[in-house]
Amino acid sequence: MPTIVVEVMPKAELLDPQGKAIAGALARTGRGDFQVRQGKRFELSVEGQVTDELLAQVREIADDVLSNSVIEDVVNVRVLETAPEA
Amino acid sequence: MPTIVVEVMPKAELLDPQGKAIAGALARTGRGDFQVRQGKRFELSVEGQVTDELLAQVREIADDVLSNSVIEDVVNVRVLETAPEA
């Protein structure tokens, strides 16, 4: 069953308090000085083949349902290479 | 500034109520019949070069801080190809 991955991140120009909290925790615990942003990753699995229409449909879902276009960007929609089935 | 992407998903054998809710919403609104799982995507940006030590450090952070190993798996740690700077 093919799986399509949709990645959503907060827009670059917006504050990301979750990411800031993680960066602060990493610095306080001596794990290094990183800038961190937290977004979402969705896996959509579907029966059948991945066609261009299916990908277009998933892109529409990513824009309309999985992300809030006011504050988030869909940064990636890609087909997951599946491990060979035993 | 190089960016490393960490992807975290709920373990396959566990229920994912958020994903189930999204799948239900897609089906009810006539957007298709998908299985959906929702996870997290982190971007860690750091000054300097991406070395093997840095990647090992980020993998440790992914396991210890960014994911809860009881219920989640780190599915991917990768360096983001950055757009060429103007």
Backbone of each chain as nested JSON, in Angstrom:
{
  "chains": [
    {"id": "A", "residues": [
      {"number": 1, "name": "MET", "atoms": {"N": [0.853, -1.19, 0.0], "CA": [0.0, 0.0, 0.0], "C": [0.891, 1.243, 0.0]}},
      {"number": 2, "name": "PRO", "atoms": {"N": [0.84, 2.04, -1.067], "CA": [1.728, 3.206, -1.126], "C": [1.39, 4.254, -0.076]}},
      {"number": 3, "name": "THR", "atoms": {"N": [2.423, 4.934, 0.371], "CA": [2.273, 5.964, 1.398], "C": [2.837, 7.281, 0.872]}},
      {"number": 4, "name": "ILE", "atoms": {"N": [2.071, 8.332, 1.079], "CA": [2.509, 9.668, 0.67], "C": [2.755, 10.482, 1.937]}},
      {"number": 5, "name": "VAL", "atoms": {"N": [3.909, 11.121, 1.979], "CA": [4.295, 11.913, 3.145], "C": [4.038, 13.387, 2.851]}},
      {"number": 6, "name": "VAL", "atoms": {"N": [3.361, 14.051, 3.784], "CA": [3.119, 15.491, 3.688], "C": [3.806, 16.16, 4.872]}},
      {"number": 7, "name": "GLU", "atoms": {"N": [4.651, 17.155, 4.582], "CA": [5.373, 17.853, 5.644], "C": [4.909, 19.302, 5.718]}},
      {"number": 8, "name": "VAL", "atoms": {"N": [4.585, 19.74, 6.915], "CA": [4.025, 21.078, 7.15], "C": [4.867, 21.768, 8.218]}},
      {"number": 9, "name": "MET", "atoms": {"N": [5.27, 23.001, 7.944], "CA": [6.072, 23.756, 8.925], "C": [5.44, 25.123, 9.158]}},
      {"number": 10, "name": "PRO", "atoms": {"N": [5.652, 25.691, 10.365], "CA": [5.218, 27.077, 10.588], "C": [5.961, 27.994, 9.617]}},
      {"number": 11, "name": "LYS", "atoms": {"N": [5.275, 29.016, 9.132], "CA": [5.905, 29.94, 8.184], "C": [7.17, 30.547, 8.79]}},
      {"number": 12, "name": "ALA", "atoms": {"N": [8.187, 30.754, 7.929], "CA": [9.494, 31.21, 8.407], "C": [9.41, 32.543, 9.139]}},
      {"number": 13, "name": "GLU", "atoms": {"N": [8.473, 33.41, 8.73], "CA": [8.424, 34.753, 9.318], "C": [7.642, 34.782, 10.626]}},
      {"number": 14, "name": "LEU", "atoms": {"N": [7.097, 33.654, 11.035], "CA": [6.32, 33.633, 12.281], "C": [7.134, 33.031, 13.417]}},
      {"number": 15, "name": "LEU", "atoms": {"N": [6.86, 33.488, 14.621], "CA": [7.451, 32.895, 15.809], "C": [6.976, 31.452, 15.939]}},
      {"number": 16, "name": "ASP", "atoms": {"N": [7.833, 30.606, 16.503], "CA": [7.456, 29.218, 16.754], "C": [7.807, 28.912, 18.211]}},
      {"number": 17, "name": "PRO", "atoms": {"N": [6.857, 29.161, 19.116], "CA": [7.164, 29.021, 20.545], "C": [7.6, 27.607, 20.937]}},
      {"number": 18, "name": "GLN", "atoms": {"N": [7.027, 26.585, 20.284], "CA": [7.433, 25.208, 20.602], "C": [8.899, 24.993, 20.264]}},
      {"number": 19, "name": "GLY", "atoms": {"N": [9.282, 25.465, 19.061], "CA": [10.677, 25.333, 18.654], "C": [11.606, 26.087, 19.595]}},
      {"number": 20, "name": "LYS", "atoms": {"N": [11.185, 27.302, 19.984], "CA": [12.001, 28.1, 20.906], "C": [12.169, 27.36, 22.232]}},
      {"number": 21, "name": "ALA", "atoms": {"N": [11.117, 26.726, 22.729], "CA": [11.199, 26.003, 23.999], "C": [12.18, 24.848, 23.892]}},
      {"number": 22, "name": "ILE", "atoms": {"N": [12.152, 24.15, 22.769], "CA": [13.086, 23.031, 22.579], "C": [14.515, 23.547, 22.51]}},
      {"number": 23, "name": "ALA", "atoms": {"N": [14.736, 24.629, 21.745], "CA": [16.085, 25.188, 21.636], "C": [16.599, 25.595, 23.013]}},
      {"number": 24, "name": "GLY", "atoms": {"N": [15.725, 26.201, 23.824], "CA": [16.126, 26.585, 25.175], "C": [16.493, 25.378, 26.017]}},
      {"number": 25, "name": "ALA", "atoms": {"N": [15.704, 24.32, 25.912], "CA": [15.978, 23.113, 26.698], "C": [17.301, 22.477, 26.27]}},
      {"number": 26, "name": "LEU", "atoms": {"N": [17.571, 22.466, 24.969], "CA": [18.838, 21.889, 24.483], "C": [20.027, 22.689, 25.013]}},
      {"number": 27, "name": "ALA", "atoms": {"N": [19.915, 24.036, 24.976], "CA": [21.017, 24.871, 25.454], "C": [21.215, 24.679, 26.956]}},
      {"number": 28, "name": "ARG", "atoms": {"N": [20.117, 24.66, 27.717], "CA": [20.225, 24.537, 29.182], "C": [20.83, 23.21, 29.604]}},
      {"number": 29, "name": "THR", "atoms": {"N": [20.567, 22.149, 28.818], "CA": [21.089, 20.832, 29.197], "C": [22.428, 20.55, 28.51]}},
      {"number": 30, "name": "GLY", "atoms": {"N": [23.039, 21.579, 27.95], "CA": [24.375, 21.431, 27.388], "C": [24.43, 20.587, 26.129]}},
      {"number": 31, "name": "ARG", "atoms": {"N": [23.314, 20.534, 25.393], "CA": [23.286, 19.699, 24.19], "C": [23.614, 20.484, 22.93]}},
      {"number": 32, "name": "GLY", "atoms": {"N": [23.95, 21.754, 23.072], "CA": [24.365, 22.498, 21.895], "C": [23.445, 23.649, 21.579]}},
      {"number": 33, "name": "ASP", "atoms": {"N": [23.901, 24.473, 20.645], "CA": [23.243, 25.726, 20.339], "C": [22.555, 25.605, 18.981]}},
      {"number": 34, "name": "PHE", "atoms": {"N": [21.293, 25.249, 19.004], "CA": [20.54, 25.052, 17.768], "C": [19.4, 26.058, 17.684]}},
      {"number": 35, "name": "GLN", "atoms": {"N": [19.04, 26.4, 16.443], "CA": [17.729, 27.008, 16.222], "C": [16.786, 25.873, 15.86]}},
      {"number": 36, "name": "VAL", "atoms": {"N": [15.614, 25.841, 16.484], "CA": [14.699, 24.721, 16.276], "C": [13.336, 25.244, 15.839]}},
      {"number": 37, "name": "ARG", "atoms": {"N": [12.765, 24.561, 14.864], "CA": [11.363, 24.817, 14.513], "C": [10.637, 23.48, 14.488]}},
      {"number": 38, "name": "GLN", "atoms": {"N": [9.397, 23.477, 14.979], "CA": [8.63, 22.229, 15.012], "C": [7.433, 22.31, 14.09]}},
      {"number": 39, "name": "GLY", "atoms": {"N": [7.315, 21.313, 13.239], "CA": [6.173, 21.218, 12.349], "C": [5.54, 19.847, 12.44]}},
      {"number": 40, "name": "LYS", "atoms": {"N": [4.795, 19.493, 11.4], "CA": [4.05, 18.238, 11.409], "C": [4.411, 17.379, 10.2]}},
      {"number": 41, "name": "ARG", "atoms": {"N": [4.262, 16.091, 10.392], "CA": [4.536, 15.147, 9.313], "C": [3.363, 14.182, 9.257]}},
      {"number": 42, "name": "PHE", "atoms": {"N": [2.723, 14.076, 8.1], "CA": [1.582, 13.182, 7.928], "C": [1.951, 12.071, 6.971]}},
      {"number": 43, "name": "GLU", "atoms": {"N": [1.465, 10.87, 7.254], "CA": [1.576, 9.769, 6.3], "C": [0.173, 9.402, 5.858]}},
      {"number": 44, "name": "LEU", "atoms": {"N": [-0.084, 9.501, 4.554], "CA": [-1.368, 9.098, 3.994], "C": [-1.157, 7.836, 3.177]}},
      {"number": 45, "name": "SER", "atoms": {"N": [-1.822, 6.748, 3.592], "CA": [-1.695, 5.494, 2.862], "C": [-2.994, 5.231, 2.126]}},
      {"number": 46, "name": "VAL", "atoms": {"N": [-2.872, 4.639, 0.94], "CA": [-4.046, 4.462, 0.096], "C": [-3.886, 3.173, -0.699]}},
      {"number": 47, "name": "GLU", "atoms": {"N": [-5.011, 2.542, -1.012], "CA": [-4.979, 1.337, -1.849], "C": [-4.657, 1.726, -3.283]}},
      {"number": 48, "name": "GLY", "atoms": {"N": [-3.963, 0.85, -3.984], "CA": [-3.769, 1.059, -5.415], "C": [-2.477, 1.78, -5.749]}},
      {"number": 49, "name": "GLN", "atoms": {"N": [-2.447, 2.334, -6.95], "CA": [-1.241, 2.958, -7.476], "C": [-1.201, 4.447, -7.156]}},
      {"number": 50, "name": "VAL", "atoms": {"N": [0.011, 4.989, -7.105], "CA": [0.171, 6.437, -6.982], "C": [0.161, 7.033, -8.381]}},
      {"number": 51, "name": "THR", "atoms": {"N": [-0.91, 7.727, -8.706], "CA": [-1.018, 8.379, -10.012], "C": [-0.836, 9.884, -9.832]}},
      {"number": 52, "name": "ASP", "atoms": {"N": [-0.691, 10.583, -10.968], "CA": [-0.587, 12.041, -10.893], "C": [-1.84, 12.65, -10.282]}},
      {"number": 53, "name": "GLU", "atoms": {"N": [-3.024, 12.056, -10.621], "CA": [-4.267, 12.574, -10.039], "C": [-4.27, 12.401, -8.53]}},
      {"number": 54, "name": "LEU", "atoms": {"N": [-3.795, 11.237, -8.07], "CA": [-3.777, 10.994, -6.624], "C": [-2.862, 12.012, -5.936]}},
      {"number": 55, "name": "LEU", "atoms": {"N": [-1.704, 12.262, -6.538], "CA": [-0.78, 13.226, -5.937], "C": [-1.396, 14.631, -5.913]}},
      {"number": 56, "name": "ALA", "atoms": {"N": [-2.105, 14.99, -6.993], "CA": [-2.77, 16.29, -7.024], "C": [-3.828, 16.365, -5.929]}},
      {"number": 57, "name": "GLN", "atoms": {"N": [-4.546, 15.256, -5.741], "CA": [-5.583, 15.183, -4.703], "C": [-4.947, 15.353, -3.309]}},
      {"number": 58, "name": "VAL", "atoms": {"N": [-3.812, 14.7, -3.102], "CA": [-3.15, 14.795, -1.795], "C": [-2.619, 16.209, -1.578]}},
      {"number": 59, "name": "ARG", "atoms": {"N": [-2.112, 16.846, -2.646], "CA": [-1.639, 18.23, -2.494], "C": [-2.779, 19.154, -2.082]}},
      {"number": 60, "name": "GLU", "atoms": {"N": [-3.979, 18.897, -2.675], "CA": [-5.142, 19.702, -2.319], "C": [-5.505, 19.47, -0.848]}},
      {"number": 61, "name": "ILE", "atoms": {"N": [-5.48, 18.192, -0.423], "CA": [-5.765, 17.863, 0.979], "C": [-4.744, 18.54, 1.89]}},
      {"number": 62, "name": "ALA", "atoms": {"N": [-3.471, 18.525, 1.472], "CA": [-2.418, 19.139, 2.286], "C": [-2.691, 20.631, 2.475]}},
      {"number": 63, "name": "ASP", "atoms": {"N": [-3.127, 21.298, 1.392], "CA": [-3.377, 22.735, 1.477], "C": [-4.657, 23.049, 2.245]}},
      {"number": 64, "name": "ASP", "atoms": {"N": [-5.696, 22.224, 2.055], "CA": [-7.016, 22.572, 2.586], "C": [-7.265, 22.011, 3.977]}},
      {"number": 65, "name": "VAL", "atoms": {"N": [-6.705, 20.834, 4.287], "CA": [-7.068, 20.146, 5.522], "C": [-5.889, 20.03, 6.487]}},
      {"number": 66, "name": "LEU", "atoms": {"N": [-4.729, 19.665, 5.96], "CA": [-3.614, 19.323, 6.845], "C": [-2.808, 20.538, 7.293]}},
      {"number": 67, "name": "SER", "atoms": {"N": [-2.978, 21.667, 6.618], "CA": [-2.239, 22.861, 7.011], "C": [-3.182, 24.046, 7.096]}},
      {"number": 68, "name": "ASN", "atoms": {"N": [-2.783, 25.01, 7.892], "CA": [-3.488, 26.28, 7.994], "C": [-2.642, 27.304, 7.252]}},
      {"number": 69, "name": "SER", "atoms": {"N": [-3.113, 27.71, 6.063], "CA": [-2.248, 28.5, 5.182], "C": [-1.941, 29.884, 5.742]}},
      {"number": 70, "name": "VAL", "atoms": {"N": [-2.647, 30.304, 6.787], "CA": [-2.333, 31.596, 7.401], "C": [-1.004, 31.528, 8.146]}},
      {"number": 71, "name": "ILE", "atoms": {"N": [-0.746, 30.394, 8.781], "CA": [0.441, 30.312, 9.646], "C": [1.404, 29.21, 9.237]}},
      {"number": 72, "name": "GLU", "atoms": {"N": [1.016, 28.358, 8.278], "CA": [1.858, 27.209, 7.956], "C": [2.079, 27.09, 6.454]}},
      {"number": 73, "name": "ASP", "atoms": {"N": [3.202, 26.469, 6.096], "CA": [3.496, 26.135, 4.7], "C": [3.582, 24.624, 4.556]}},
      {"number": 74, "name": "VAL", "atoms": {"N": [3.053, 24.108, 3.434], "CA": [3.308, 22.716, 3.071], "C": [4.679, 22.698, 2.406]}},
      {"number": 75, "name": "VAL", "atoms": {"N": [5.672, 22.117, 3.069], "CA": [7.029, 22.203, 2.53], "C": [7.385, 21.022, 1.642]}},
      {"number": 76, "name": "ASN", "atoms": {"N": [6.615, 19.95, 1.701], "CA": [6.998, 18.767, 0.936], "C": [5.817, 17.797, 0.827]}},
      {"number": 77, "name": "VAL", "atoms": {"N": [5.61, 17.273, -0.381], "CA": [4.666, 16.161, -0.589], "C": [5.42, 15.145, -1.42]}},
      {"number": 78, "name": "ARG", "atoms": {"N": [5.643, 13.941, -0.863], "CA": [6.467, 12.983, -1.594], "C": [5.984, 11.569, -1.333]}},
      {"number": 79, "name": "VAL", "atoms": {"N": [6.267, 10.697, -2.288], "CA": [5.897, 9.292, -2.144], "C": [6.994, 8.601, -1.348]}},
      {"number": 80, "name": "LEU", "atoms": {"N": [6.593, 7.845, -0.335], "CA": [7.559, 7.135, 0.494], "C": [7.961, 5.855, -0.22]}},
      {"number": 81, "name": "GLU", "atoms": {"N": [9.282, 5.659, -0.365], "CA": [9.713, 4.372, -0.908], "C": [9.436, 3.314, 0.15]}},
      {"number": 82, "name": "THR", "atoms": {"N": [8.664, 2.323, -0.211], "CA": [8.313, 1.303, 0.772], "C": [9.387, 0.228, 0.792]}},
      {"number": 83, "name": "ALA", "atoms": {"N": [9.588, -0.324, 1.964], "CA": [10.518, -1.439, 2.098], "C": [9.976, -2.617, 1.292]}},
      {"number": 84, "name": "PRO", "atoms": {"N": [10.851, -3.399, 0.67], "CA": [10.385, -4.557, -0.092], "C": [9.641, -5.52, 0.831]}},
      {"number": 85, "name": "GLU", "atoms": {"N": [8.479, -6.005, 0.348], "CA": [7.677, -6.888, 1.207], "C": [8.251, -8.293, 1.215]}},
      {"number": 86, "name": "ALA", "atoms": {"N": [8.277, -8.882, 2.38], "CA": [8.873, -10.215, 2.514], "C": [7.934, -11.272, 1.939]}}
    ]},
    {"id": "B", "residues": [
      {"number": 1, "name": "MET", "atoms": {"N": [23.469, 28.565, 6.8], "CA": [23.389, 27.799, 8.047], "C": [22.72, 26.457, 7.771]}},
      {"number": 2, "name": "PRO", "atoms": {"N": [23.444, 25.349, 7.947], "CA": [22.847, 24.055, 7.598], "C": [21.696, 23.682, 8.536]}},
      {"number": 3, "name": "THR", "atoms": {"N": [20.752, 22.962, 7.958], "CA": [19.569, 22.545, 8.705], "C": [19.449, 21.03, 8.642]}},
      {"number": 4, "name": "ILE", "atoms": {"N": [19.186, 20.436, 9.793], "CA": [18.993, 18.994, 9.871], "C": [17.536, 18.729, 10.226]}},
      {"number": 5, "name": "VAL", "atoms": {"N": [16.918, 17.843, 9.461], "CA": [15.506, 17.521, 9.661], "C": [15.396, 16.213, 10.433]}},
      {"number": 6, "name": "VAL", "atoms": {"N": [14.578, 16.228, 11.481], "CA": [14.302, 15.025, 12.276], "C": [12.81, 14.723, 12.148]}},
      {"number": 7, "name": "GLU", "atoms": {"N": [12.494, 13.487, 11.746], "CA": [11.095, 13.107, 11.589], "C": [10.736, 12.043, 12.614]}},
      {"number": 8, "name": "VAL", "atoms": {"N": [9.636, 12.255, 13.313], "CA": [9.197, 11.376, 14.399], "C": [7.756, 10.96, 14.119]}},
      {"number": 9, "name": "MET", "atoms": {"N": [7.483, 9.661, 14.21], "CA": [6.107, 9.177, 13.987], "C": [5.679, 8.293, 15.155]}},
      {"number": 10, "name": "PRO", "atoms": {"N": [4.362, 8.235, 15.419], "CA": [3.879, 7.279, 16.419], "C": [4.214, 5.862, 15.961]}},
      {"number": 11, "name": "LYS", "atoms": {"N": [4.555, 5.001, 16.908], "CA": [4.908, 3.627, 16.558], "C": [3.767, 2.954, 15.79]}},
      {"number": 12, "name": "ALA", "atoms": {"N": [4.139, 2.115, 14.815], "CA": [3.146, 1.512, 13.918], "C": [2.105, 0.691, 14.673]}},
      {"number": 13, "name": "GLU", "atoms": {"N": [2.523, 0.062, 15.779], "CA": [1.594, -0.829, 16.471], "C": [0.657, -0.09, 17.422]}},
      {"number": 14, "name": "LEU", "atoms": {"N": [0.82, 1.231, 17.536], "CA": [-0.031, 2.001, 18.446], "C": [-1.124, 2.73, 17.67]}},
      {"number": 15, "name": "LEU", "atoms": {"N": [-2.26, 2.915, 18.335], "CA": [-3.318, 3.738, 17.777], "C": [-2.839, 5.173, 17.629]}},
      {"number": 16, "name": "ASP", "atoms": {"N": [-3.353, 5.869, 16.625], "CA": [-3.034, 7.274, 16.439], "C": [-4.356, 8.022, 16.265]}},
      {"number": 17, "name": "PRO", "atoms": {"N": [-4.935, 8.488, 17.379], "CA": [-6.277, 9.085, 17.313], "C": [-6.334, 10.321, 16.417]}},
      {"number": 18, "name": "GLN", "atoms": {"N": [-5.249, 11.122, 16.393], "CA": [-5.241, 12.301, 15.518], "C": [-5.344, 11.887, 14.059]}},
      {"number": 19, "name": "GLY", "atoms": {"N": [-4.537, 10.878, 13.699], "CA": [-4.585, 10.389, 12.319], "C": [-5.958, 9.844, 11.971]}},
      {"number": 20, "name": "LYS", "atoms": {"N": [-6.554, 9.095, 12.922], "CA": [-7.889, 8.529, 12.691], "C": [-8.915, 9.633, 12.472]}},
      {"number": 21, "name": "ALA", "atoms": {"N": [-8.792, 10.716, 13.255], "CA": [-9.73, 11.832, 13.116], "C": [-9.606, 12.471, 11.737]}},
      {"number": 22, "name": "ILE", "atoms": {"N": [-8.361, 12.63, 11.273], "CA": [-8.154, 13.227, 9.949], "C": [-8.725, 12.312, 8.867]}},
      {"number": 23, "name": "ALA", "atoms": {"N": [-8.444, 10.996, 8.979], "CA": [-8.962, 10.049, 7.98], "C": [-10.485, 10.107, 7.937]}},
      {"number": 24, "name": "GLY", "atoms": {"N": [-11.111, 10.193, 9.113], "CA": [-12.574, 10.291, 9.166], "C": [-13.073, 11.56, 8.496]}},
      {"number": 25, "name": "ALA", "atoms": {"N": [-12.394, 12.674, 8.749], "CA": [-12.806, 13.946, 8.148], "C": [-12.657, 13.912, 6.631]}},
      {"number": 26, "name": "LEU", "atoms": {"N": [-11.577, 13.29, 6.143], "CA": [-11.382, 13.196, 4.685], "C": [-12.484, 12.359, 4.053]}},
      {"number": 27, "name": "ALA", "atoms": {"N": [-12.832, 11.241, 4.692], "CA": [-13.875, 10.366, 4.137], "C": [-15.23, 11.073, 4.145]}},
      {"number": 28, "name": "ARG", "atoms": {"N": [-15.547, 11.744, 5.261], "CA": [-16.853, 12.409, 5.382], "C": [-17.015, 13.532, 4.38]}},
      {"number": 29, "name": "THR", "atoms": {"N": [-15.9, 14.223, 4.035], "CA": [-15.992, 15.35, 3.103], "C": [-15.725, 14.904, 1.663]}},
      {"number": 30, "name": "GLY", "atoms": {"N": [-15.749, 13.595, 1.436], "CA": [-15.635, 13.089, 0.069], "C": [-14.258, 13.273, -0.536]}},
      {"number": 31, "name": "ARG", "atoms": {"N": [-13.229, 13.362, 0.29], "CA": [-11.882, 13.594, -0.237], "C": [-11.11, 12.303, -0.435]}},
      {"number": 32, "name": "GLY", "atoms": {"N": [-11.735, 11.166, -0.194], "CA": [-11.052, 9.915, -0.479], "C": [-10.834, 9.083, 0.764]}},
      {"number": 33, "name": "ASP", "atoms": {"N": [-10.392, 7.857, 0.511], "CA": [-10.309, 6.846, 1.555], "C": [-8.83, 6.605, 1.869]}},
      {"number": 34, "name": "PHE", "atoms": {"N": [-8.333, 7.304, 2.862], "CA": [-6.92, 7.208, 3.226], "C": [-6.784, 6.663, 4.642]}},
      {"number": 35, "name": "GLN", "atoms": {"N": [-5.663, 5.973, 4.89], "CA": [-5.217, 5.78, 6.263], "C": [-4.228, 6.894, 6.569]}},
      {"number": 36, "name": "VAL", "atoms": {"N": [-4.405, 7.534, 7.714], "CA": [-3.57, 8.694, 8.027], "C": [-2.896, 8.483, 9.376]}},
      {"number": 37, "name": "ARG", "atoms": {"N": [-1.634, 8.831, 9.442], "CA": [-0.928, 8.915, 10.725], "C": [-0.25, 10.276, 10.817]}},
      {"number": 38, "name": "GLN", "atoms": {"N": [-0.31, 10.864, 12.011], "CA": [0.302, 12.184, 12.193], "C": [1.495, 12.096, 13.127]}},
      {"number": 39, "name": "GLY", "atoms": {"N": [2.607, 12.653, 12.658], "CA": [3.8, 12.722, 13.491], "C": [4.35, 14.127, 13.515]}},
      {"number": 40, "name": "LYS", "atoms": {"N": [5.626, 14.233, 13.824], "CA": [6.25, 15.54, 13.984], "C": [7.477, 15.666, 13.098]}},
      {"number": 41, "name": "ARG", "atoms": {"N": [7.777, 16.895, 12.748], "CA": [8.943, 17.19, 11.924], "C": [9.671, 18.366, 12.563]}},
      {"number": 42, "name": "PHE", "atoms": {"N": [10.94, 18.176, 12.867], "CA": [11.74, 19.222, 13.489], "C": [12.816, 19.667, 12.524]}},
      {"number": 43, "name": "GLU", "atoms": {"N": [13.096, 20.966, 12.521], "CA": [14.248, 21.494, 11.791], "C": [15.206, 22.06, 12.815]}},
      {"number": 44, "name": "LEU", "atoms": {"N": [16.427, 21.524, 12.848], "CA": [17.48, 22.041, 13.728], "C": [18.524, 22.722, 12.868]}},
      {"number": 45, "name": "SER", "atoms": {"N": [18.706, 24.024, 13.076], "CA": [19.712, 24.782, 12.326], "C": [20.864, 25.097, 13.244]}},
      {"number": 46, "name": "VAL", "atoms": {"N": [22.067, 25.071, 12.682], "CA": [23.252, 25.241, 13.498], "C": [24.311, 25.98, 12.685]}},
      {"number": 47, "name": "GLU", "atoms": {"N": [25.135, 26.734, 13.368], "CA": [26.244, 27.414, 12.707], "C": [27.3, 26.389, 12.315]}},
      {"number": 48, "name": "GLY", "atoms": {"N": [27.974, 26.639, 11.206], "CA": [29.129, 25.818, 10.854], "C": [28.786, 24.665, 9.931]}},
      {"number": 49, "name": "GLN", "atoms": {"N": [29.673, 23.684, 9.915], "CA": [29.569, 22.568, 8.985], "C": [28.812, 21.4, 9.616]}},
      {"number": 50, "name": "VAL", "atoms": {"N": [28.2, 20.582, 8.761], "CA": [27.584, 19.342, 9.233], "C": [28.661, 18.258, 9.239]}},
      {"number": 51, "name": "THR", "atoms": {"N": [29.078, 17.867, 10.422], "CA": [30.093, 16.821, 10.551], "C": [29.416, 15.546, 11.04]}},
      {"number": 52, "name": "ASP", "atoms": {"N": [30.17, 14.452, 10.992], "CA": [29.625, 13.196, 11.506], "C": [29.3, 13.306, 12.99]}},
      {"number": 53, "name": "GLU", "atoms": {"N": [30.161, 14.038, 13.736], "CA": [29.879, 14.215, 15.166], "C": [28.582, 14.984, 15.376]}},
      {"number": 54, "name": "LEU", "atoms": {"N": [28.371, 16.022, 14.562], "CA": [27.141, 16.811, 14.71], "C": [25.925, 15.93, 14.431]}},
      {"number": 55, "name": "LEU", "atoms": {"N": [26.012, 15.118, 13.387], "CA": [24.875, 14.247, 13.068], "C": [24.632, 13.248, 14.192]}},
      {"number": 56, "name": "ALA", "atoms": {"N": [25.716, 12.719, 14.777], "CA": [25.551, 11.789, 15.9], "C": [24.895, 12.497, 17.082]}},
      {"number": 57, "name": "GLN", "atoms": {"N": [25.31, 13.755, 17.299], "CA": [24.727, 14.546, 18.387], "C": [23.233, 14.778, 18.139]}},
      {"number": 58, "name": "VAL", "atoms": {"N": [22.88, 15.086, 16.893], "CA": [21.468, 15.331, 16.587], "C": [20.662, 14.035, 16.728]}},
      {"number": 59, "name": "ARG", "atoms": {"N": [21.259, 12.893, 16.339], "CA": [20.543, 11.62, 16.513], "C": [20.266, 11.355, 17.989]}},
      {"number": 60, "name": "GLU", "atoms": {"N": [21.242, 11.701, 18.835], "CA": [21.056, 11.519, 20.278], "C": [19.938, 12.437, 20.784]}},
      {"number": 61, "name": "ILE", "atoms": {"N": [19.957, 13.698, 20.317], "CA": [18.894, 14.64, 20.691], "C": [17.536, 14.121, 20.222]}},
      {"number": 62, "name": "ALA", "atoms": {"N": [17.504, 13.566, 19.006], "CA": [16.242, 13.043, 18.462], "C": [15.704, 11.93, 19.35]}},
      {"number": 63, "name": "ASP", "atoms": {"N": [16.597, 11.043, 19.815], "CA": [16.16, 9.915, 20.638], "C": [15.789, 10.353, 22.048]}},
      {"number": 64, "name": "ASP", "atoms": {"N": [16.572, 11.324, 22.606], "CA": [16.411, 11.647, 24.023], "C": [15.421, 12.771, 24.283]}},
      {"number": 65, "name": "VAL", "atoms": {"N": [15.318, 13.722, 23.353], "CA": [14.547, 14.935, 23.635], "C": [13.34, 15.064, 22.705]}},
      {"number": 66, "name": "LEU", "atoms": {"N": [13.548, 14.809, 21.424], "CA": [12.496, 15.117, 20.444], "C": [11.466, 14.009, 20.309]}},
      {"number": 67, "name": "SER", "atoms": {"N": [11.78, 12.82, 20.793], "CA": [10.81, 11.725, 20.69], "C": [10.676, 11.036, 22.033]}},
      {"number": 68, "name": "ASN", "atoms": {"N": [9.527, 10.417, 22.215], "CA": [9.267, 9.587, 23.393], "C": [9.342, 8.142, 22.921]}},
      {"number": 69, "name": "SER", "atoms": {"N": [10.427, 7.455, 23.288], "CA": [10.686, 6.146, 22.679], "C": [9.667, 5.082, 23.068]}},
      {"number": 70, "name": "VAL", "atoms": {"N": [8.833, 5.371, 24.062], "CA": [7.779, 4.413, 24.429], "C": [6.699, 4.366, 23.345]}},
      {"number": 71, "name": "ILE", "atoms": {"N": [6.393, 5.524, 22.77], "CA": [5.267, 5.588, 21.838], "C": [5.657, 6.066, 20.443]}},
      {"number": 72, "name": "GLU", "atoms": {"N": [6.898, 6.523, 20.266], "CA": [7.272, 7.112, 18.983], "C": [8.573, 6.524, 18.46]}},
      {"number": 73, "name": "ASP", "atoms": {"N": [8.733, 6.574, 17.148], "CA": [9.99, 6.199, 16.492], "C": [10.571, 7.411, 15.767]}},
      {"number": 74, "name": "VAL", "atoms": {"N": [11.891, 7.555, 15.83], "CA": [12.567, 8.524, 14.956], "C": [12.71, 7.836, 13.604]}},
      {"number": 75, "name": "VAL", "atoms": {"N": [11.983, 8.302, 12.599], "CA": [11.985, 7.594, 11.319], "C": [13.031, 8.128, 10.354]}},
      {"number": 76, "name": "ASN", "atoms": {"N": [13.561, 9.331, 10.608], "CA": [14.48, 9.907, 9.635], "C": [15.266, 11.051, 10.276]}},
      {"number": 77, "name": "VAL", "atoms": {"N": [16.566, 11.078, 10.034], "CA": [17.41, 12.233, 10.379], "C": [18.216, 12.531, 9.131]}},
      {"number": 78, "name": "ARG", "atoms": {"N": [18.021, 13.717, 8.549], "CA": [18.706, 13.992, 7.282], "C": [19.074, 15.474, 7.189]}},
      {"number": 79, "name": "VAL", "atoms": {"N": [20.091, 15.73, 6.402], "CA": [20.508, 17.108, 6.174], "C": [19.647, 17.681, 5.056]}},
      {"number": 80, "name": "LEU", "atoms": {"N": [19.118, 18.859, 5.312], "CA": [18.282, 19.513, 4.312], "C": [19.172, 20.186, 3.287]}},
      {"number": 81, "name": "GLU", "atoms": {"N": [18.936, 19.905, 2.006], "CA": [19.652, 20.644, 0.977], "C": [19.142, 22.074, 1.004]}},
      {"number": 82, "name": "THR", "atoms": {"N": [20.035, 23.012, 1.216], "CA": [19.602, 24.408, 1.284], "C": [19.574, 25.009, -0.107]}},
      {"number": 83, "name": "ALA", "atoms": {"N": [18.661, 25.928, -0.294], "CA": [18.602, 26.652, -1.561], "C": [19.883, 27.471, -1.711]}},
      {"number": 84, "name": "PRO", "atoms": {"N": [20.39, 27.596, -2.923], "CA": [21.602, 28.396, -3.114], "C": [21.354, 29.828, -2.664]}},
      {"number": 85, "name": "GLU", "atoms": {"N": [22.32, 30.387, -1.922], "CA": [22.13, 31.741, -1.405], "C": [22.394, 32.776, -2.476]}},
      {"number": 86, "name": "ALA", "atoms": {"N": [21.55, 33.781, -2.53], "CA": [21.654, 34.794, -3.581], "C": [22.82, 35.736, -3.304]}}
    ]}
  ]
}
